[in-house]
Amino acid sequence: MVIYSYICHFMYMGMLLDTGNPPHTQLYEENMEIKINISDTIENNEVVELYKANNWSAANKPDKLLNALRNSHTLVTARVSGKLIGIANAISDNYLVVYYPHLLVHPEYRRNGAGKQMMNVLKEKYTGFHQQMLTADSAAIEFYKAMGFEKAGNTVPMWVYDGNDH
Ligand SMILES: CC(C)(COP(=O)(O)OP(=O)(O)OC[C@H]1O[C@@H](n2cnc3c(N)ncnc32)[C@H](O)[C@@H]1OP(=O)(O)O)[C@@H](O)C(=O)NCCC(=O)NCCS
């Protein structure tokens, strides 16, 4: 089993202490380990919880969602203390083209490097492929630019979609 472990520092806003003096905010720093895994076992409940936290409509089709993720060419997970906080997947012909359908990080754990680490695992695995494709939601465009993706020439994403979240 291949496990990529990364340490990241989370800064937590501390409690507002009532000492009789003017109130102040104290910062607590805690080391948290984000574990990135490409051979993880995922459970239905934790996946649905993660997708619901992101308001992704695939959460309404849990059986299909879990089958889809488990049948991915590559499935990457991110966990903090065992809690599933991120998922990324790839579907591919194994030689020329790879498509990255899903990448999401729980809202409470964003901007701590989990998305970047999962994406880097995928990009490394598919290095040299003729096309690494994805459809970027507007809020994620800057993230993907930071990951080295660019607008796909003059192409326009097109789909037949059964969701209501875009
Ligand atoms: C997009 C997403 C996966 C990024 O995950 P993340 O763990 O928060 O991202 P990271 O902390 O690894 O960010 C890496 C870099 O990407 C860039 N980045 C990430 N989120 C960004 C944002 N909202 N705006 C601008 N830049 C952003 C930054 O350069 C960041 O580095 P920095 O934190 O040192 O500045 C996460 O925001 C998410 O789950 N969004 C909702 C679902 C989604 O839109 N998924 C994409 C599918 S279309």
The ligand as an SDF file (V2000), in Angstrom:
LIG
                    3D

 48 50  0  0  0  0  0  0  0  0999 V2000
  -10.5090   23.4550   -5.3400 C   0  0  0  0  0  0  0  0  0  0  0  0
  -10.1530   22.7110   -4.0560 C   0  0  0  0  0  0  0  0  0  0  0  0
  -10.1330   21.2120   -4.3280 C   0  0  0  0  0  0  0  0  0  0  0  0
   -8.7640   23.1600   -3.5850 C   0  0  0  0  0  0  0  0  0  0  0  0
   -8.3950   22.3730   -2.4690 O   0  0  0  0  0  0  0  0  0  0  0  0
   -7.5310   22.9930   -1.2820 P   0  0  0  0  0  0  0  0  0  0  0  0
   -7.0580   21.8800   -0.4320 O   0  0  0  0  0  0  0  0  0  0  0  0
   -8.2960   24.0670   -0.5990 O   0  0  0  0  0  0  0  0  0  0  0  0
   -6.3240   23.6800   -2.0710 O   0  0  0  0  0  0  0  0  0  0  0  0
   -4.8070   23.8220   -1.6040 P   0  0  0  0  0  0  0  0  0  0  0  0
   -4.7520   24.2570   -0.1840 O   0  0  0  0  0  0  0  0  0  0  0  0
   -4.0670   22.5780   -1.9290 O   0  0  0  0  0  0  0  0  0  0  0  0
   -4.3500   25.0340   -2.5370 O   0  0  0  0  0  0  0  0  0  0  0  0
   -3.1810   24.9730   -3.3540 C   0  0  0  0  0  0  0  0  0  0  0  0
   -3.0440   26.2880   -4.0760 C   0  0  0  0  0  0  0  0  0  0  0  0
   -4.1120   26.4830   -5.0050 O   0  0  0  0  0  0  0  0  0  0  0  0
   -4.4890   27.8690   -5.0040 C   0  0  0  0  0  0  0  0  0  0  0  0
   -5.8720   27.9940   -4.5030 N   0  0  0  0  0  0  0  0  0  0  0  0
   -6.5930   27.0690   -3.8110 C   0  0  0  0  0  0  0  0  0  0  0  0
   -7.8380   27.5150   -3.5630 N   0  0  0  0  0  0  0  0  0  0  0  0
   -7.8820   28.7540   -4.0920 C   0  0  0  0  0  0  0  0  0  0  0  0
   -8.8970   29.7280   -4.1560 C   0  0  0  0  0  0  0  0  0  0  0  0
  -10.1310   29.5330   -3.6280 N   0  0  0  0  0  0  0  0  0  0  0  0
   -8.6230   30.9160   -4.7600 N   0  0  0  0  0  0  0  0  0  0  0  0
   -7.4030   31.1450   -5.2750 C   0  0  0  0  0  0  0  0  0  0  0  0
   -6.3960   30.2340   -5.2630 N   0  0  0  0  0  0  0  0  0  0  0  0
   -6.6420   29.0530   -4.6800 C   0  0  0  0  0  0  0  0  0  0  0  0
   -3.5030   28.6040   -4.1220 C   0  0  0  0  0  0  0  0  0  0  0  0
   -2.3950   28.9960   -4.9210 O   0  0  0  0  0  0  0  0  0  0  0  0
   -3.1070   27.5090   -3.1650 C   0  0  0  0  0  0  0  0  0  0  0  0
   -1.8760   27.7180   -2.5670 O   0  0  0  0  0  0  0  0  0  0  0  0
   -1.8000   28.6080   -1.1980 P   0  0  0  0  0  0  0  0  0  0  0  0
   -2.8350   28.0670   -0.2390 O   0  0  0  0  0  0  0  0  0  0  0  0
   -0.3850   28.4070   -0.7490 O   0  0  0  0  0  0  0  0  0  0  0  0
   -2.0980   30.0160   -1.6300 O   0  0  0  0  0  0  0  0  0  0  0  0
  -11.1660   23.0520   -2.9180 C   0  0  0  0  0  0  0  0  0  0  0  0
  -11.2500   24.4540   -2.7980 O   0  0  0  0  0  0  0  0  0  0  0  0
  -12.5530   22.4820   -3.1480 C   0  0  0  0  0  0  0  0  0  0  0  0
  -12.8370   21.3610   -2.7520 O   0  0  0  0  0  0  0  0  0  0  0  0
  -13.4590   23.2670   -3.7760 N   0  0  0  0  0  0  0  0  0  0  0  0
  -14.8300   22.8420   -4.0000 C   0  0  0  0  0  0  0  0  0  0  0  0
  -14.9130   21.7400   -5.0100 C   0  0  0  0  0  0  0  0  0  0  0  0
  -14.3130   22.1350   -6.3500 C   0  0  0  0  0  0  0  0  0  0  0  0
  -14.5620   23.2010   -6.8740 O   0  0  0  0  0  0  0  0  0  0  0  0
  -13.5120   21.1930   -6.9160 N   0  0  0  0  0  0  0  0  0  0  0  0
  -12.9280   21.3370   -8.2200 C   0  0  0  0  0  0  0  0  0  0  0  0
  -13.7380   20.5850   -9.2340 C   0  0  0  0  0  0  0  0  0  0  0  0
  -14.3130   21.6340  -10.5410 S   0  0  0  0  0  0  0  0  0  0  0  0
  1  2  1  0
  2  3  1  0
  2  4  1  0
  2 36  1  0
  4  5  1  0
  5  6  1  0
  6  7  2  0
  6  8  1  0
  6  9  1  0
  9 10  1  0
 10 11  2  0
 10 12  1  0
 10 13  1  0
 13 14  1  0
 14 15  1  0
 15 16  1  0
 15 30  1  0
 16 17  1  0
 17 18  1  0
 17 28  1  0
 18 19  1  0
 18 27  1  0
 19 20  2  0
 20 21  1  0
 21 22  1  0
 21 27  2  0
 22 23  1  0
 22 24  2  0
 24 25  1  0
 25 26  2  0
 26 27  1  0
 28 29  1  0
 28 30  1  0
 30 31  1  0
 31 32  1  0
 32 33  2  0
 32 34  1  0
 32 35  1  0
 36 37  1  0
 36 38  1  0
 38 39  2  0
 38 40  1  0
 40 41  1  0
 41 42  1  0
 42 43  1  0
 43 44  2  0
 43 45  1  0
 45 46  1  0
 46 47  1  0
 47 48  1  0
M  END
$$$$
